[in-house]
Amino acid sequence: MAYSEKVVDHYENPRNVGSFDKGDESVGTGMVGAPACGDVMKLQIKVNPTTGVIEDARFKT
């Protein structure tokens, strides 16, 4: 089975990797996984406080 060009591009050039400043009040953070074995993913969203619209998202594994 061949992957589409878009899937290959996202694999080779990941987007939205990293994290936001945890002191920023417009950032919401969620974590999932098993920290005991190091299998954790952090997902963050940055929400515009005026409009309530998500402006950016980041993840880290």
N, C-alpha and C positions, 0 to 999 in steps of 0.2 A: 504494500500500500504506500503510495507516495503522498507526502504532505504538501499542502498548498504553499505557494510562495509567501503568503501572509504569515502562516504558522512558522515557517522556517525563519522568516525575517524577525519575528518576535522572539524566537528561541535564540537566535544569534545576536540580537540587539534588544535586550530586555528594557522595558520602559518602566518608569515609576518605582524604581528600586531605591530604597533609602528610608529615611525617617525625618519627621519634622521635630522642631523644638518642643520638648514636652511641657515647657512653661507657657506655650501659646494657648490661650483660652479658646481659640476657634478650632482647635484640633481635638478630634475624638480618636481614641485608640482601642483596638480590640486585639486580644491575643488568643491563640488556640494551639493546642498541642500538649506534649508531655515534657515539661521542663526537666524532669529527672533524667531523661535520656537525651536531652538536647534537641528534641524534635519540636520546635516552636515556630509559629509564623505570627508576625505582628503586622496588622493592617491599620493604617491611619487615614483619616479623611480630614480635610480642611474645609470648614464651612464658613461662608460669608455671613457675618453676624447680622447684617442688615437685610439681606434677601433670603437667608436660610438655604442657599444653593451651594452644593458641593463644588468647590473651586479646584481642588487637587486631591489626589490620593497617592499613597505610597505603601510599599510592602517591604518586609525584610524577613528572610528565613535563616 
